[in-house]
């Protein structure tokens, strides 16, 4: 499954965030693998970050990741650069943002509308 997330960089922290997030700790990479996260890509537009997470089961993965000390250390470190996560309606939330359309899905279903 693919899940999209949206977060916001703290004012004035873009350059530090980019340089600090250029590589995450190996222990976090190993944790993601144990949690069934195959890939996590982040794009930036201004102070907005858009995350695409490819995983087996997002809720299960976040249960595993959230309880692990490696994630706690990473969040304490990277958290100084991230203001908040926002859900599909723009509210403060770690809820995935809404998928609206996919070319691959349209092709797979044969929809010609």
C-alpha positions as CSV (number, residue, x, y, z in Angstrom):
1,X,0.0,0.0,0.0
2,X,1.1,3.6,-0.6
3,X,0.3,6.3,1.9
4,X,0.8,10.0,1.5
5,X,1.6,12.3,4.5
6,X,2.0,16.1,4.7
7,X,4.1,18.0,7.2
8,X,5.4,21.5,7.6
9,X,9.0,22.7,8.3
10,X,9.5,25.2,11.1
11,X,10.1,28.8,10.0
12,X,13.7,29.3,9.1
13,X,14.7,25.6,9.3
14,X,14.5,24.6,5.6
15,X,18.3,24.4,5.0
16,X,19.0,22.7,8.3
17,X,16.1,20.2,7.7
18,X,17.4,19.4,4.2
19,X,21.0,18.8,5.2
20,X,20.0,16.9,8.4
21,X,17.6,14.7,6.6
22,X,19.9,13.9,3.7
23,X,20.5,10.5,5.4
24,X,18.6,8.9,8.3
25,X,20.3,6.7,10.9
26,X,20.9,3.1,9.8
27,X,19.0,1.9,12.9
28,X,15.9,3.7,11.5
29,X,16.3,2.1,8.1
30,X,16.5,-1.3,9.9
31,X,13.4,-0.5,11.9
32,X,11.5,0.5,8.8
33,X,12.4,-2.9,7.2
34,X,11.2,-4.8,10.3
35,X,7.9,-2.7,10.2
36,X,7.3,-3.6,6.5
37,X,8.1,-0.1,5.1
38,X,9.7,-0.7,1.7
39,X,10.2,2.9,0.7
40,X,9.7,6.4,2.1
41,X,10.2,9.4,-0.2
42,X,9.9,13.1,0.8
43,X,9.4,16.0,-1.5
44,X,9.5,19.7,-0.5
45,X,7.6,22.7,-1.8
46,X,8.5,25.8,0.2
47,X,8.0,24.9,3.9
48,X,5.7,21.9,3.0
49,X,6.8,18.4,2.9
50,X,5.0,15.6,1.1
51,X,5.8,12.0,2.1
52,X,5.0,8.9,0.1
53,X,5.3,5.7,2.1
54,X,5.2,2.3,0.5
55,X,4.5,-0.3,3.1
56,X,2.6,-3.6,3.9
57,X,0.2,-2.1,6.4
58,X,0.6,1.6,7.5
59,X,-1.2,1.3,10.8
60,X,0.7,-1.8,11.8
61,X,4.0,-0.2,10.7
62,X,3.4,2.9,12.8
63,X,2.6,0.7,15.8
64,X,6.0,-1.0,15.5
65,X,7.9,2.2,14.6
66,X,6.2,4.4,17.3
67,X,7.2,2.1,20.1
68,X,10.8,1.7,19.1
69,X,13.7,3.7,20.8
70,X,15.4,4.2,17.4
71,X,12.3,6.2,16.3
72,X,12.1,8.1,19.6
73,X,15.7,9.2,19.1
74,X,15.1,10.2,15.5
75,X,11.9,12.2,16.4
76,X,13.7,14.0,19.2
77,X,16.4,14.9,16.6
78,X,14.5,15.8,13.5
79,X,11.5,17.1,15.4
80,X,13.3,20.4,16.0
81,X,12.9,21.2,12.3
82,X,9.3,20.0,11.8
83,X,6.4,22.1,13.0
84,X,3.6,19.6,12.5
85,X,1.9,17.0,10.4
86,X,-1.4,17.8,8.7
87,X,-4.2,15.5,7.8
88,X,-6.4,15.5,4.6
89,X,-8.4,18.6,5.7
90,X,-5.3,20.6,6.8
91,X,-5.8,20.0,10.5
92,X,-2.9,19.0,12.8
93,X,-2.9,15.2,12.4
94,X,-0.7,12.3,11.4
95,X,-3.6,11.0,9.3
96,X,-2.7,10.1,5.7
97,X,-3.8,12.6,3.1
98,X,-6.6,11.6,0.7
99,X,-5.7,9.9,-2.6
100,X,-7.8,11.5,-5.3
101,X,-6.7,9.9,-8.6
102,X,-4.1,7.4,-9.9
103,X,-3.3,6.8,-13.6
104,X,-2.3,3.2,-12.8
105,X,-5.6,2.5,-11.1
106,X,-7.6,4.0,-13.9
107,X,-5.6,1.9,-16.4
108,X,-6.1,-1.2,-14.3
109,X,-9.9,-0.7,-14.0
110,X,-10.3,0.2,-17.7
111,X,-12.3,3.3,-16.9
112,X,-12.7,5.4,-20.0
113,X,-14.7,8.3,-18.5
